Amino acid sequence: MTQPVRNAAMAAIGLVLITLWLRFGPGLVGGWVSEGAWGEAGFTVAVLGPMLLLGWVGRRLAGIGGAGGAWGRSLGFGALTGLGGLLLATGYAALAGTLVRGADAAVGPLLALGLIVIAVQVAAEEMVFRGWLQPVLQSLAGRWVAVPLVAALFAALHLVAGGASGGVALLNLFLGGILFGLIAAGRLGLPGAMAAHFAWNAGEQLLLGLDPNPGVGAFGALLDLDLRGASLWGGSDQGLNGSWAMSLSLVALVVGWLLAARRSEAA
């Protein structure tokens, strides 16, 4: 058995373990944590901490090297991509007439805790999918097979874990996985993908207050923007994540990164 095939077998086993844990782990952990912001933080760390550790171990066992180059550039451009995409999606929702101002904005020290929780969630997902599974598959089948396949697994795992419902929400998870995969496979590497993912999630939850919809989460938000009206433009409990506004924004970003990747290959 060659090393790439051995790595793929280990990744498949890891994916099965993660799927089982996300399917049954939250029910086991939920009875041991309290409600509120600190309870949500403890729940996130308890559920996603093992996933982050497994992704890191799998990456090491597969011999995948650490990110080189300028971390500051990777983090900066990644964050700009994520925040820019979020603002573009919010603009589309405003044009569709579903964006309204709520009254639940809450600014306080819990925002810092929220940033840490989102960082753990993003790090776990990106370490497993773009940091481990994608490089392993890329070594076997190339970038243009690995990126969409891992994006499909990324969306499917959210469905298994109960984090998404509806065709548009799953489409957006797939498109988001494509975007983060293209970033990770390019010059910005895994740090860039993590930064883009973090900026989008943190901006959506803690800056604009779009998730959950309506209202704001346990950690508060600088603003409280809600989406009301047509469900396909965000007026549902899925909010922006289940809207065509997010789809259009992600398509624009994916096309831009595809063109950048093609230019990089041609250079």
C-alpha positions in Angstrom: 0.0 0.0 0.0 1.5 3.3 -1.1 1.7 6.3 1.3 -1.0 8.3 -0.4 -3.4 5.3 -0.3 -2.5 4.7 3.4 -3.2 8.4 4.2 -6.5 8.2 2.4 -7.5 5.1 4.4 -6.7 6.9 7.6 -8.6 9.9 6.5 -11.7 7.8 5.7 -11.5 6.2 9.2 -11.2 9.6 10.7 -14.2 10.9 8.8 -16.3 8.0 10.0 -15.3 8.7 13.6 -16.1 12.4 13.3 -19.4 11.7 11.7 -20.4 9.3 14.5 -19.2 11.8 17.1 -21.1 14.7 15.7 -24.2 12.5 15.3 -24.2 11.3 18.9 -21.7 13.4 20.9 -23.9 16.5 21.3 -26.6 14.5 23.0 -24.0 13.1 25.4 -22.4 16.5 26.1 -25.7 18.4 26.3 -26.7 17.0 29.6 -23.5 18.2 31.3 -23.4 21.8 30.3 -25.4 24.8 31.6 -27.5 27.2 29.6 -26.3 30.7 28.5 -23.1 31.9 27.0 -20.7 30.0 29.2 -22.7 26.8 28.6 -22.6 27.3 24.9 -18.9 27.9 25.1 -18.4 24.7 27.1 -20.6 22.7 24.7 -18.6 24.0 21.7 -15.3 23.1 23.2 -16.4 19.7 24.4 -17.9 18.7 21.0 -15.5 20.3 18.6 -12.3 20.1 20.6 -11.9 16.3 19.9 -12.5 17.0 16.2 -9.8 19.7 16.2 -7.4 17.3 17.9 -8.2 14.5 15.5 -7.7 16.8 12.5 -4.3 17.9 13.9 -3.2 14.3 14.6 -4.4 13.1 11.2 -2.5 15.9 9.5 0.7 15.1 11.3 0.4 11.4 10.6 -0.2 12.1 6.9 3.1 14.1 6.8 1.3 17.3 5.8 3.7 20.2 6.4 2.8 23.4 8.3 1.8 26.6 6.5 4.8 28.5 5.3 5.1 32.0 3.9 3.7 35.2 5.3 1.0 34.4 7.9 0.1 38.1 8.2 -0.7 38.3 4.5 -2.6 35.0 4.5 -4.7 36.0 7.5 -5.3 39.5 6.2 -6.4 38.6 2.7 -8.4 35.7 4.0 -10.3 37.9 6.5 -11.0 40.5 3.8 -12.4 37.8 1.6 -14.7 36.5 4.3 -15.9 39.9 5.6 -16.3 41.2 2.0 -18.4 38.2 1.1 -20.6 38.6 4.1 -21.2 42.3 3.4 -22.0 41.5 -0.2 -24.5 38.9 0.8 -26.1 41.4 3.3 -26.3 43.9 0.5 -28.2 41.5 -1.7 -30.6 40.8 1.1 -31.1 44.6 1.5 -31.9 44.9 -2.2 -34.4 42.0 -1.9 -36.2 43.9 0.9 -35.7 41.4 3.7 -33.1 43.3 5.8 -34.5 45.1 8.8 -33.0 46.6 12.0 -33.8 44.7 15.2 -33.7 45.9 18.8 -31.6 43.3 20.5 -28.1 44.5 20.1 -26.0 43.7 23.2 -22.4 44.9 23.6 -20.3 43.5 26.4 -17.5 41.3 27.5 -19.2 38.2 26.3 -18.4 39.3 22.7 -14.8 38.3 23.5 -15.9 34.8 24.6 -17.9 34.6 21.4 -14.8 35.3 19.3 -13.0 32.4 21.1 -15.9 30.0 20.6 -16.1 30.9 16.9 -12.4 30.5 16.6 -12.6 27.0 18.1 -15.4 26.0 15.7 -13.7 27.3 12.6 -10.3 25.8 13.6 -11.9 22.4 14.1 -13.7 22.4 10.7 -10.9 23.8 8.7 -8.2 21.6 10.3 -10.2 18.5 9.4 -11.5 19.5 6.0 -9.0 21.8 4.4 -6.1 21.0 6.6 -6.3 17.2 6.5 -8.9 15.6 4.1 -8.3 18.0 1.2 -4.5 17.6 1.0 -4.8 13.8 1.3 -7.3 13.7 -1.6 -5.3 16.2 -3.6 -2.3 13.9 -3.5 -4.4 11.2 -5.1 -6.7 12.9 -7.5 -5.5 16.5 -7.8 -6.9 19.9 -6.7 -9.9 20.0 -9.0 -11.3 16.7 -7.6 -10.3 17.2 -4.0 -11.7 20.7 -3.5 -15.4 20.0 -4.6 -15.4 16.5 -3.0 -14.3 17.8 0.3 -16.8 20.7 0.0 -19.5 18.1 -0.5 -18.4 16.2 2.6 -18.3 19.5 4.5 -22.0 20.2 3.6 -23.0 16.6 4.3 -21.5 16.6 7.7 -23.4 19.7 8.7 -26.6 17.9 7.6 -25.7 14.9 9.8 -24.9 17.2 12.7 -28.2 19.0 12.3 -26.6 22.3 11.5 -28.4 22.9 8.3 -31.7 22.1 6.6 -33.1 22.9 3.2 -31.6 22.8 -0.2 -30.4 26.4 -0.3 -28.6 26.1 3.0 -26.8 22.9 1.8 -25.9 24.6 -1.4 -24.4 27.5 0.5 -22.4 25.1 2.7 -21.1 23.5 -0.5 -20.2 26.8 -2.1 -18.5 27.9 1.2 -16.5 24.7 1.2 -15.4 25.4 -2.4 -14.3 28.9 -1.5 -12.4 27.8 1.6 -10.9 24.9 -0.4 -9.7 27.2 -3.1 -8.1 29.5 -0.6 -6.4 26.7 1.2 -5.1 25.2 -2.0 -3.7 28.5 -3.1 -1.0 30.8 -1.9 -2.8 31.8 1.3 -3.0 28.2 2.5 -4.8 26.9 5.5 -4.4 30.2 7.5 -6.1 32.1 4.8 -9.0 29.6 4.7 -9.3 29.8 8.5 -9.3 33.6 8.4 -12.0 33.8 5.7 -14.2 31.3 7.6 -13.7 33.1 10.9 -14.3 36.6 9.5 -17.6 35.5 7.9 -18.9 33.6 11.0 -17.8 36.2 13.5 -19.1 39.1 11.3 -22.4 37.4 10.8 -23.0 36.5 14.5 -21.1 39.2 16.5 -20.9 42.2 14.2 -24.1 42.3 12.3 -26.3 40.0 14.5 -27.7 38.1 11.6 -27.3 34.7 13.2 -29.5 33.6 14.8 -32.4 35.0 12.9 -34.2 36.9 14.4 -32.5 38.4 17.4 -28.9 37.9 18.6 -27.1 34.9 20.2 -25.9 34.4 23.7 -22.7 36.3 23.2 -24.5 39.5 22.0 -23.7 41.5 18.9 -22.7 45.0 18.0 -25.7 45.4 15.7 -29.0 43.5 15.4 -29.9 43.0 11.8 -32.8 40.6 11.1 -34.1 39.1 7.9 -37.9 39.0 7.4 -40.1 38.2 4.5 -39.3 35.9 1.7 -37.6 32.7 3.1 -35.4 32.3 0.1 -34.0 35.7 0.8 -33.3 35.1 4.4 -36.7 35.4 6.1 -36.6 32.1 7.9 -34.8 30.6 10.9 -31.9 29.7 8.6 -31.5 33.4 8.0 -28.7 34.5 5.6 -27.3 30.9 5.6 -30.4 29.7 3.8 -30.8 32.5 1.3 -30.0 33.2 -2.3 -28.3 36.4 -1.1 -25.5 34.2 0.4 -25.5 32.0 -2.7 -24.9 34.9 -5.1 -22.1 36.3 -2.9 -20.4 32.9 -2.6 -20.7 32.3 -6.4 -19.0 35.7 -7.0 -16.2 34.9 -4.6 -15.7 31.3 -6.0 -15.5 32.6 -9.6 -13.0 35.2 -8.5 -10.8 32.6 -6.7 -11.1 30.2 -9.7 -9.8 32.9 -12.0 -7.0 33.7 -9.7 -6.1 30.0 -9.5 -6.1 29.7 -13.3 -3.8 32.8 -13.6 -1.5 31.4 -11.0 -1.2 28.1 -12.9 -0.6 29.8 -16.2 2.2 32.1 -14.7 
